[in-house]
Amino acid sequence: MQRLWVTGYRNYEINAFGDQDPKIKIVKLALKKRLQAMLENGQLDWVITGANLGVEQWASEVAIELRETYPVRISMIIPYEEFGHRWNEANQTKFLNLKEQVDFFASTSNQPYQSPVQLRNYQNFLLTHTDSALMVYDPESPGKPEYDYNLIRKYQETNDYPLELIDFYDLQDEAEEQAQQEEDFNE
């Protein structure tokens, strides 16, 4: 069984807001290409991600779409109970909708947020219950995913744990490819 941890930037870290934001389309296309390649090569059974606004929710949406064609299962794990309860109504509704569509949902703590220990336990759980990771992250532009990136890099010192990055150069290439396809389509 191949279990992939997918994480990356929060939506605000890449200034992507609203489902129609073109940046979201590009991120989702990049994720879809990587996940689809893994599925076609028999390298993926589970997409395991968190529920943060941004890459994690977009990865769940992409995996749900791919599930229509490929035998992939999706797991969403949250670090504590009442996760996202401070979000606005639209974001809470989107989270609850995704929660209903995934194959497995759980929390690594059965308590509401109390301390950063819950976040570290969550990270360690995802790391030790997956076989590899895919991150939309650029080490030249750190943000919240830097904590996951550094944890994975340290883990790699003593464990075989592949990490694949989709960085800003990859996203730029994807955007240029999409622009070219749209231009060709309109000719």
Residue frames as a rotation matrix with the C-alpha (Angstrom) as fourth column:
MET 1
0.581 0.814 0.000 0.00
0.814 -0.581 0.000 0.00
0.000 0.000 -1.000 0.00
GLN 2
-0.571 -0.734 0.369 1.29
0.738 -0.655 -0.162 3.44
0.361 0.179 0.915 -0.92
ARG 3
0.520 0.704 -0.485 0.17
0.849 -0.490 0.198 6.23
-0.098 -0.514 -0.852 1.38
LEU 4
-0.374 -0.624 0.686 1.00
0.738 -0.648 -0.188 9.78
0.562 0.435 0.703 0.31
TRP 5
0.076 0.284 -0.956 0.95
0.784 -0.609 -0.119 12.78
-0.616 -0.740 -0.269 2.63
VAL 6
-0.178 -0.068 0.982 -0.03
0.802 -0.588 0.105 15.88
0.570 0.806 0.159 0.65
THR 7
0.435 0.261 -0.862 0.43
0.747 -0.638 0.184 19.31
-0.502 -0.724 -0.473 2.18
GLY 8
-0.371 -0.596 0.712 1.63
0.856 -0.516 0.014 22.78
0.359 0.615 0.702 1.33
TYR 9
-0.972 -0.130 0.197 0.81
0.080 -0.967 -0.241 26.45
0.222 -0.218 0.950 1.47
ARG 10
-0.264 0.902 -0.342 -2.33
0.622 -0.112 -0.775 27.89
-0.738 -0.417 -0.531 3.00
ASN 11
0.350 0.481 0.804 -4.47
0.934 -0.245 -0.259 29.85
0.072 0.841 -0.536 0.55
TYR 12
0.981 0.079 -0.180 -3.48
0.110 -0.980 0.166 33.23
-0.163 -0.183 -0.970 2.01
GLU 13
0.231 -0.972 -0.054 0.24
0.111 -0.029 0.993 32.41
-0.967 -0.235 0.101 1.69
ILE 14
-0.691 -0.437 0.576 -0.10
0.609 0.078 0.789 32.41
-0.390 0.896 0.213 -2.10
ASN 15
-0.677 0.463 -0.572 -2.82
-0.399 -0.884 -0.244 35.07
-0.619 0.063 0.783 -2.24
ALA 16
-0.844 0.457 -0.280 -5.41
-0.039 0.468 0.883 32.66
0.534 0.757 -0.377 -3.61
PHE 17
-0.765 0.643 0.039 -8.92
-0.142 -0.109 -0.984 33.43
-0.628 -0.758 0.174 -2.50
GLY 18
0.180 0.923 -0.339 -12.26
-0.749 -0.095 -0.656 32.25
-0.638 0.372 0.674 -3.85
ASP 19
0.226 -0.039 0.973 -12.79
0.205 0.979 -0.008 29.08
-0.952 0.201 0.229 -5.84
GLN 20
0.900 0.196 0.390 -12.46
0.412 -0.081 -0.908 30.95
-0.146 0.977 -0.154 -9.13
ASP 21
0.552 -0.769 -0.321 -8.97
-0.550 -0.625 0.554 32.31
-0.627 -0.129 -0.768 -8.44
PRO 22
0.783 -0.244 -0.572 -6.75
-0.468 0.374 -0.801 31.29
0.409 0.895 0.179 -11.40
LYS 23
-0.273 -0.929 0.249 -3.88
-0.893 0.148 -0.426 30.43
0.359 -0.339 -0.870 -9.02
ILE 24
-0.056 0.335 0.940 -6.03
-0.674 0.682 -0.283 27.71
-0.737 -0.650 0.188 -7.47
LYS 25
0.902 0.401 -0.163 -6.67
-0.370 0.518 -0.771 26.21
-0.224 0.756 0.615 -10.89
ILE 26
0.340 -0.863 -0.374 -2.91
-0.647 0.074 -0.759 26.06
0.682 0.500 -0.533 -11.54
VAL 27
-0.457 -0.494 0.740 -2.13
-0.885 0.339 -0.320 24.47
-0.093 -0.801 -0.592 -8.16
LYS 28
0.282 0.661 0.695 -4.88
-0.524 0.713 -0.466 21.90
-0.804 -0.233 0.547 -8.64
LEU 29
0.885 -0.017 -0.466 -3.66
-0.430 0.355 -0.830 21.07
0.180 0.935 0.307 -12.16
ALA 30
-0.109 -0.992 -0.059 -0.11
-0.792 0.123 -0.598 20.55
0.600 -0.018 -0.799 -10.86
LEU 31
-0.387 0.044 0.921 -1.41
-0.770 0.534 -0.349 18.33
-0.508 -0.844 -0.173 -8.06
LYS 32
0.655 0.739 0.158 -3.61
-0.503 0.583 -0.638 16.39
-0.564 0.339 0.753 -10.47
LYS 33
0.586 -0.494 -0.642 -0.73
-0.611 0.251 -0.751 15.67
0.532 0.832 -0.156 -12.83
ARG 34
-0.494 -0.827 0.268 1.50
-0.795 0.305 -0.524 14.37
0.352 -0.472 -0.808 -10.03
LEU 35
-0.253 0.473 0.844 -1.24
-0.651 0.562 -0.510 12.27
-0.715 -0.679 0.166 -8.41
GLN 36
0.765 0.587 -0.266 -2.43
-0.570 0.423 -0.704 10.91
-0.301 0.690 0.658 -11.75
ALA 37
0.180 -0.790 -0.585 1.11
-0.726 0.294 -0.621 9.85
0.663 0.537 -0.521 -12.68
MET 38
-0.687 -0.417 0.595 1.47
-0.723 0.467 -0.508 8.03
-0.066 -0.780 -0.623 -9.36
LEU 39
0.137 0.841 0.524 -1.89
-0.592 0.494 -0.637 6.32
-0.794 -0.223 0.565 -9.82
GLU 40
0.778 0.163 -0.607 -1.09
-0.622 0.331 -0.709 5.23
0.086 0.929 0.359 -13.36
ASN 41
-0.122 -0.913 -0.390 2.22
-0.620 0.377 -0.688 3.78
0.775 0.158 -0.612 -12.15
GLY 42
0.475 0.417 -0.775 0.55
0.255 0.777 0.575 1.89
0.842 -0.471 0.263 -9.30
GLN 43
-0.555 -0.818 -0.154 2.37
0.459 -0.147 -0.876 4.02
0.694 -0.557 0.456 -6.74
LEU 44
-0.857 0.282 0.431 -0.63
-0.478 -0.748 -0.460 5.39
0.193 -0.601 0.776 -4.87
ASP 45
-0.528 0.726 -0.441 -3.45
0.659 0.678 0.327 3.91
0.536 -0.118 -0.836 -2.84
TRP 46
0.410 0.627 -0.663 -4.21
0.906 -0.365 0.214 6.63
-0.108 -0.688 -0.718 -0.28
VAL 47
-0.275 -0.363 0.890 -4.01
0.261 -0.919 -0.294 10.42
0.925 0.152 0.347 -0.44
ILE 48
0.272 0.267 -0.924 -3.70
0.955 0.046 0.294 11.56
0.121 -0.963 -0.242 3.16
THR 49
-0.483 -0.378 0.790 -3.95
0.374 -0.904 -0.205 15.22
0.792 0.197 0.578 3.97
GLY 50
-0.792 0.229 -0.565 -5.09
0.477 -0.345 -0.808 17.74
-0.381 -0.910 0.164 6.51
ALA 51
0.151 0.947 0.283 -7.99
0.987 -0.126 -0.104 20.15
-0.063 0.295 -0.953 6.25
ASN 52
-0.324 -0.329 -0.887 -6.22
0.386 -0.902 0.194 23.49
-0.864 -0.280 0.419 6.10
LEU 53
0.814 0.543 -0.204 -7.56
0.108 -0.487 -0.867 26.05
-0.570 0.684 -0.455 3.65
GLY 54
0.199 -0.761 -0.617 -5.28
-0.900 -0.391 0.191 25.91
-0.387 0.518 -0.763 0.65
VAL 55
-0.435 -0.510 -0.742 -3.25
-0.827 0.553 0.105 23.04
0.357 0.659 -0.662 -0.74
GLU 56
-0.938 0.038 0.343 -4.63
-0.151 0.848 -0.508 20.44
-0.311 -0.528 -0.790 1.67
GLN 57
-0.011 0.995 0.096 -8.27
-0.109 0.094 -0.990 21.04
-0.994 -0.021 0.108 0.75
TRP 58
0.290 0.083 -0.953 -7.40
-0.924 -0.233 -0.302 21.44
-0.247 0.969 0.009 -2.92
ALA 59
-0.752 -0.604 -0.264 -5.56
-0.645 0.757 0.102 18.10
0.138 0.247 -0.959 -2.83
SER 60
-0.641 0.603 0.476 -8.66
0.064 0.659 -0.749 16.47
-0.765 -0.449 -0.461 -1.36
GLU 61
0.342 0.800 -0.493 -10.80
-0.465 -0.312 -0.828 17.96
-0.816 0.513 0.266 -4.12
VAL 62
-0.063 -0.458 -0.887 -8.39
-0.994 0.113 0.012 16.71
0.095 0.882 -0.462 -6.80
ALA 63
-0.935 -0.324 0.148 -8.23
-0.345 0.926 -0.152 13.24
-0.088 -0.193 -0.977 -5.25
ILE 64
-0.239 0.931 0.277 -12.03
-0.049 0.273 -0.961 13.07
-0.970 -0.243 -0.020 -5.05
GLU 65
0.443 0.340 -0.829 -12.16
-0.792 -0.284 -0.540 13.92
-0.419 0.896 0.144 -8.75
LEU 66
-0.399 -0.704 -0.588 -9.51
-0.879 0.476 0.027 11.30
0.261 0.528 -0.808 -9.57
ARG 67
-0.705 0.181 0.686 -11.40
-0.329 0.774 -0.541 8.70
-0.629 -0.607 -0.486 -7.54
GLU 68
0.396 0.891 -0.222 -14.01
-0.602 0.069 -0.796 8.67
-0.694 0.449 0.563 -10.32
THR 69
0.635 -0.237 -0.735 -11.40
-0.677 0.286 -0.678 7.08
0.371 0.929 0.022 -12.61
TYR 70
-0.274 -0.871 -0.409 -8.79
-0.350 0.486 -0.801 5.51
0.896 -0.076 -0.438 -10.33
PRO 71
0.553 0.452 -0.700 -8.98
0.420 0.574 0.703 3.27
0.719 -0.683 0.128 -7.26
VAL 72
-0.623 -0.749 0.225 -7.69
0.223 -0.445 -0.867 5.87
0.750 -0.490 0.444 -4.81
ARG 73
0.395 0.708 -0.585 -8.89
0.823 0.010 0.568 6.53
0.408 -0.706 -0.579 -1.31
ILE 74
-0.166 -0.352 0.921 -8.74
0.015 -0.935 -0.355 9.83
0.986 -0.045 0.160 0.53
SER 75
0.185 0.144 -0.972 -8.09
0.951 0.222 0.214 10.44
0.247 -0.964 -0.096 4.19
MET 76
0.109 -0.113 0.988 -8.45
-0.075 -0.992 -0.105 13.78
0.991 -0.063 -0.116 5.93
ILE 77
0.077 -0.206 -0.975 -6.83
0.937 0.348 0.000 14.10
0.340 -0.914 0.220 9.34
ILE 78
0.504 0.083 0.860 -7.17
-0.090 -0.985 0.147 17.10
0.859 -0.151 -0.489 11.65
PRO 79
-0.482 -0.871 -0.099 -4.89
0.039 0.091 -0.995 17.94
0.875 -0.483 -0.010 14.60
TYR 80
-0.969 0.214 -0.121 -7.61
0.114 -0.046 -0.992 18.59
-0.218 -0.976 0.020 17.18
GLU 81
-0.217 0.970 0.110 -11.37
0.969 0.228 -0.091 18.65
-0.113 0.087 -0.990 17.66
GLU 82
0.598 0.597 -0.534 -13.29
0.495 -0.800 -0.340 21.75
-0.630 -0.061 -0.774 16.59
PHE 83
-0.557 -0.825 0.090 -10.71
0.526 -0.267 0.807 22.38
-0.642 0.497 0.583 13.86
GLY 84
-0.822 0.144 0.551 -11.87
0.451 -0.424 0.785 25.24
0.347 0.894 0.283 11.64
HIS 85
-0.005 0.920 -0.391 -14.66
1.000 0.002 -0.009 26.36
-0.008 -0.391 -0.920 13.97
ARG 86
-0.040 -0.066 -0.997 -13.46
0.347 -0.937 0.048 29.97
-0.937 -0.344 0.060 13.73
TRP 87
-0.895 -0.277 0.350 -13.62
0.403 -0.166 0.900 30.04
-0.191 0.946 0.260 9.94
ASN 88
-0.590 0.732 -0.339 -16.33
-0.743 -0.657 -0.126 31.97
-0.316 0.178 0.932 8.16
GLU 89
0.197 0.819 0.538 -19.49
-0.478 0.560 -0.677 30.11
-0.856 -0.124 0.502 7.21
ALA 90
0.744 0.071 -0.664 -18.46
-0.663 0.202 -0.721 29.50
0.083 0.977 0.198 3.59
ASN 91
-0.248 -0.927 -0.281 -15.14
-0.788 0.362 -0.498 27.93
0.563 0.097 -0.821 4.61
GLN 92
-0.564 0.119 0.817 -16.80
-0.627 0.582 -0.518 25.81
-0.538 -0.804 -0.254 7.29
THR 93
0.553 0.832 0.051 -19.38
-0.539 0.403 -0.739 24.58
-0.635 0.381 0.672 4.78
LYS 94
0.478 -0.462 -0.747 -16.65
-0.744 0.238 -0.624 23.68
0.466 0.854 -0.230 2.29
PHE 95
-0.610 -0.735 0.297 -14.74
-0.766 0.451 -0.457 21.80
0.202 -0.506 -0.838 5.01
LEU 96
-0.248 0.599 0.761 -17.84
-0.535 0.570 -0.623 19.87
-0.807 -0.562 0.179 6.10
ASN 97
0.739 0.499 -0.452 -18.62
-0.630 0.275 -0.726 19.01
-0.238 0.822 0.518 2.47
LEU 98
0.035 -0.816 -0.576 -15.11
-0.756 0.355 -0.549 17.63
0.653 0.455 -0.605 1.93
LYS 99
-0.631 -0.255 0.733 -15.27
-0.746 0.460 -0.482 15.76
-0.214 -0.851 -0.480 5.24
GLU 100
0.267 0.850 0.455 -18.38
-0.544 0.522 -0.656 13.94
-0.795 -0.072 0.602 3.99
GLN 101
0.810 0.091 -0.579 -16.71
-0.581 0.253 -0.773 12.96
0.076 0.963 0.258 0.70
VAL 102
-0.227 -0.966 -0.124 -13.45
-0.910 0.255 -0.326 11.48
0.347 0.039 -0.937 1.97
ASP 103
0.166 0.228 -0.959 -13.08
-0.132 0.969 0.208 7.79
0.977 0.092 0.191 2.73
PHE 104
0.172 -0.180 -0.969 -11.65
0.914 0.397 0.089 8.30
0.368 -0.900 0.233 6.19
PHE 105
0.180 -0.082 0.980 -11.74
-0.180 -0.982 -0.049 11.23
0.967 -0.168 -0.192 8.60
ALA 106
0.493 -0.043 -0.869 -10.15
0.798 0.420 0.432 11.46
0.347 -0.906 0.242 12.03
SER 107
0.710 -0.322 0.627 -8.54
-0.453 -0.890 0.055 13.75
0.540 -0.322 -0.777 14.56
THR 108
-0.071 -0.821 -0.567 -5.18
0.232 0.539 -0.810 13.04
0.970 -0.189 0.152 16.20
SER 109
-0.991 -0.128 -0.039 -6.46
0.067 -0.223 -0.973 14.65
0.116 -0.966 0.229 19.41
ASN 110
-0.249 0.963 -0.103 -9.92
0.790 0.263 0.553 14.28
0.560 0.057 -0.826 20.90
GLN 111
0.023 0.178 -0.984 -9.62
0.783 -0.615 -0.093 17.69
-0.622 -0.768 -0.154 22.60
PRO 112
0.946 0.194 0.260 -10.09
0.308 -0.788 -0.534 21.21
0.102 0.585 -0.805 21.21
TYR 113
0.245 -0.916 0.319 -6.87
0.270 -0.252 -0.929 23.16
0.931 0.314 0.185 20.64
GLN 114
0.951 0.015 -0.310 -4.84
0.309 -0.125 0.943 23.39
-0.024 -0.992 -0.123 23.83
SER 115
0.417 -0.874 -0.250 -1.18
-0.297 -0.392 0.871 23.63
-0.859 -0.289 -0.423 22.85
PRO 116
0.252 -0.425 -0.869 1.36
-0.968 -0.113 -0.226 23.31
-0.002 0.898 -0.440 20.03
VAL 117
-0.629 -0.449 0.635 2.01
-0.509 0.855 0.100 19.76
-0.588 -0.260 -0.766 21.23
GLN 118
0.274 0.813 0.514 -1.19
0.064 0.518 -0.853 18.74
-0.960 0.267 0.090 19.41
LEU 119
0.800 -0.017 -0.600 0.23
-0.569 -0.342 -0.748 20.15
-0.192 0.940 -0.283 16.17
ARG 120
-0.270 -0.956 -0.113 3.54
-0.962 0.264 0.068 18.33
-0.035 0.127 -0.991 16.63
ASN 121
-0.437 0.188 0.879 1.70
-0.202 0.932 -0.300 15.07
-0.876 -0.309 -0.370 17.40
TYR 122
0.676 0.734 -0.057 -0.37
-0.132 0.045 -0.990 15.59
-0.725 0.677 0.127 14.26
GLN 123
0.441 -0.600 -0.668 2.73
-0.896 -0.253 -0.364 16.14
0.050 0.759 -0.649 12.12
ASN 124
-0.591 -0.727 0.350 4.43
-0.760 0.647 0.060 13.07
-0.270 -0.231 -0.935 13.57
PHE 125
-0.008 0.679 0.734 1.31
-0.072 0.732 -0.678 10.98
-0.997 -0.058 0.043 13.02
LEU 126
0.857 0.362 -0.368 1.12
-0.355 -0.104 -0.929 11.95
-0.374 0.927 0.039 9.35
LEU 127
0.116 -0.912 -0.392 4.81
-0.987 -0.060 -0.151 11.37
0.114 0.405 -0.907 8.87
THR 128
-0.717 -0.485 0.500 4.85
-0.599 0.796 -0.087 7.92
-0.356 -0.362 -0.861 10.47
HIS 129
-0.078 0.762 0.643 1.59
0.117 0.647 -0.753 6.76
-0.990 0.016 -0.139 8.84
THR 130
0.879 0.261 -0.399 2.58
-0.349 -0.215 -0.912 7.60
-0.324 0.941 -0.098 5.26
ASP 131
0.548 -0.668 0.504 5.20
0.683 0.705 0.192 6.27
-0.484 0.239 0.842 2.86
SER 132
-0.563 -0.675 0.477 6.11
0.823 -0.509 0.250 9.51
0.074 0.534 0.842 1.09
ALA 133
0.076 0.561 -0.824 5.09
0.505 -0.734 -0.453 13.15
-0.860 -0.382 -0.339 0.80
LEU 134
-0.253 -0.043 0.967 4.12
0.883 -0.418 0.212 15.60
0.395 0.907 0.144 -1.89
MET 135
-0.013 0.184 -0.983 4.32
0.688 -0.711 -0.142 19.27
-0.725 -0.678 -0.117 -0.98
VAL 136
0.474 0.077 0.877 3.38
0.652 -0.700 -0.291 22.42
0.592 0.710 -0.382 -2.82
TYR 137
0.851 -0.321 -0.416 6.25
0.230 -0.483 0.845 24.29
-0.472 -0.815 -0.337 -1.26
ASP 138
0.586 -0.723 0.364 9.27
0.276 -0.244 -0.930 26.30
0.761 0.646 0.057 -2.31
PRO 139
0.335 -0.504 -0.796 12.14
0.941 0.148 0.303 26.36
-0.035 -0.851 0.524 0.21
GLU 140
-0.705 -0.591 0.391 13.05
0.630 -0.776 -0.038 29.80
0.326 0.220 0.920 -1.14
SER 141
-0.441 0.653 0.615 9.64
-0.461 -0.753 0.469 31.10
0.770 -0.077 0.633 0.05
PRO 142
-0.874 0.060 -0.483 9.07
0.384 0.695 -0.608 29.68
0.299 -0.716 -0.630 3.51
GLY 143
-0.220 0.861 0.459 5.69
-0.715 -0.462 0.524 29.81
0.663 -0.213 0.718 5.17
LYS 144
0.316 0.428 0.847 3.69
-0.914 0.376 0.152 27.53
-0.253 -0.822 0.510 7.43
PRO 145
0.962 0.083 -0.261 4.67
-0.167 0.933 -0.320 24.41
0.217 0.351 0.911 5.41
GLU 146
0.110 -0.992 0.061 8.28
-0.642 -0.117 -0.758 25.02
0.759 0.044 -0.650 6.42
TYR 147
-0.059 -0.075 0.995 7.58
-0.949 0.314 -0.033 23.12
-0.310 -0.946 -0.090 9.65
ASP 148
0.814 0.393 0.427 6.43
-0.236 0.896 -0.376 20.04
-0.530 0.205 0.823 7.72
TYR 149
0.796 -0.559 -0.233 9.31
-0.228 0.080 -0.970 20.39
0.561 0.825 -0.063 5.26
ASN 150
-0.084 -0.883 0.461 11.93
-0.870 -0.161 -0.466 20.58
0.486 -0.440 -0.755 8.02
LEU 151
0.189 0.234 0.954 10.38
-0.762 0.648 -0.008 17.65
-0.620 -0.725 0.300 9.88
ILE 152
0.976 0.199 0.094 10.41
-0.085 0.736 -0.671 15.52
-0.203 0.647 0.735 6.72
ARG 153
0.515 -0.848 -0.123 14.00
-0.425 -0.128 -0.896 16.48
0.744 0.514 -0.426 5.89
LYS 154
-0.201 -0.562 0.802 15.11
-0.979 0.095 -0.178 15.51
0.024 -0.821 -0.570 9.41
TYR 155
0.500 0.489 0.715 13.14
-0.503 0.836 -0.220 12.24
-0.705 -0.249 0.664 9.19
GLN 156
0.943 -0.132 -0.305 14.87
-0.238 0.373 -0.897 11.48
0.233 0.918 0.321 5.88
GLU 157
0.089 -0.974 0.206 18.24
-0.945 -0.148 -0.293 11.45
0.316 -0.169 -0.934 7.65
THR 158
-0.679 -0.344 0.649 17.36
-0.619 0.744 -0.253 8.07
-0.395 -0.573 -0.718 9.20
ASN 159
-0.058 0.750 0.659 14.44
0.152 0.659 -0.736 6.81
-0.987 0.058 -0.152 7.08
ASP 160
-0.921 -0.091 0.379 13.69
0.378 0.027 0.925 6.10
-0.094 0.996 0.009 3.44
TYR 161
0.052 0.945 -0.323 10.93
0.673 -0.273 -0.688 8.65
-0.738 -0.182 -0.650 2.92
PRO 162
-0.562 -0.289 0.775 10.63
0.816 -0.344 0.464 10.21
0.133 0.894 0.429 -0.54
LEU 163
0.050 0.520 -0.852 9.61
0.408 -0.790 -0.458 13.87
-0.912 -0.325 -0.252 -0.70
GLU 164
-0.381 -0.078 0.921 8.47
0.913 -0.187 0.362 15.47
0.144 0.979 0.142 -3.93
LEU 165
-0.387 0.190 -0.902 8.08
0.330 -0.885 -0.328 19.23
-0.861 -0.425 0.280 -4.17
ILE 166
0.217 0.404 0.889 5.94
0.932 -0.355 -0.067 21.33
0.289 0.843 -0.454 -6.45
ASP 167
-0.366 -0.455 -0.812 7.72
0.702 -0.707 0.080 24.66
-0.611 -0.541 0.578 -6.21
PHE 168
0.277 0.524 -0.806 7.00
-0.049 -0.830 -0.556 28.07
-0.960 0.193 -0.205 -7.72
TYR 169
-0.611 -0.522 -0.595 8.99
-0.650 -0.098 0.753 27.22
-0.451 0.847 -0.280 -10.85
ASP 170
-0.889 0.352 0.292 6.76
0.425 0.872 0.243 24.16
-0.169 0.340 -0.925 -11.38
LEU 171
0.030 0.956 -0.293 3.65
0.651 -0.241 -0.720 26.30
-0.759 -0.169 -0.629 -10.86
GLN 172
-0.021 -0.115 -0.993 4.97
-0.504 -0.857 0.110 28.91
-0.864 0.503 -0.040 -13.31
ASP 173
-0.934 -0.330 -0.136 5.61
-0.295 0.498 0.816 26.18
-0.201 0.802 -0.562 -15.89
GLU 174
-0.565 0.799 0.207 2.06
0.752 0.602 -0.270 24.88
-0.340 0.003 -0.941 -15.34
ALA 175
0.196 0.637 -0.745 0.62
0.213 -0.770 -0.602 28.39
-0.957 -0.041 -0.287 -15.75
GLU 176
-0.372 -0.416 -0.830 2.57
-0.693 -0.470 0.547 28.93
-0.617 0.779 -0.114 -18.99
GLU 177
-0.984 0.042 0.173 1.47
0.130 0.835 0.535 25.54
-0.121 0.549 -0.827 -20.32
GLN 178
-0.195 0.979 -0.055 -2.18
0.777 0.120 -0.618 26.36
-0.599 -0.163 -0.784 -19.53
ALA 179
0.130 0.187 -0.974 -1.88
-0.243 -0.946 -0.214 29.77
-0.961 0.264 -0.078 -21.17
GLN 180
-0.752 -0.474 -0.457 -0.41
-0.563 0.102 0.820 28.15
-0.342 0.874 -0.344 -24.29
GLN 181
-0.814 0.505 0.288 -3.19
0.549 0.831 0.095 25.54
-0.191 0.235 -0.953 -24.40
GLU 182
0.119 0.892 -0.436 -5.85
0.545 -0.425 -0.723 28.24
-0.830 -0.152 -0.537 -24.09
GLU 183
-0.134 -0.252 -0.959 -4.15
-0.576 -0.767 0.282 30.30
-0.806 0.590 -0.042 -26.79
ASP 184
-0.965 -0.255 -0.057 -4.00
-0.203 0.595 0.778 27.25
-0.164 0.762 -0.626 -29.11
PHE 185
-0.507 0.849 0.148 -7.66
0.748 0.519 -0.413 26.49
-0.428 -0.099 -0.898 -28.36
ASN 186
0.254 0.646 -0.720 -8.74
0.256 -0.763 -0.594 30.04
-0.933 -0.034 -0.359 -29.23
GLU 187
-0.570 -0.537 -0.622 -6.93
-0.451 -0.429 0.783 30.10
-0.687 0.726 0.002 -32.57
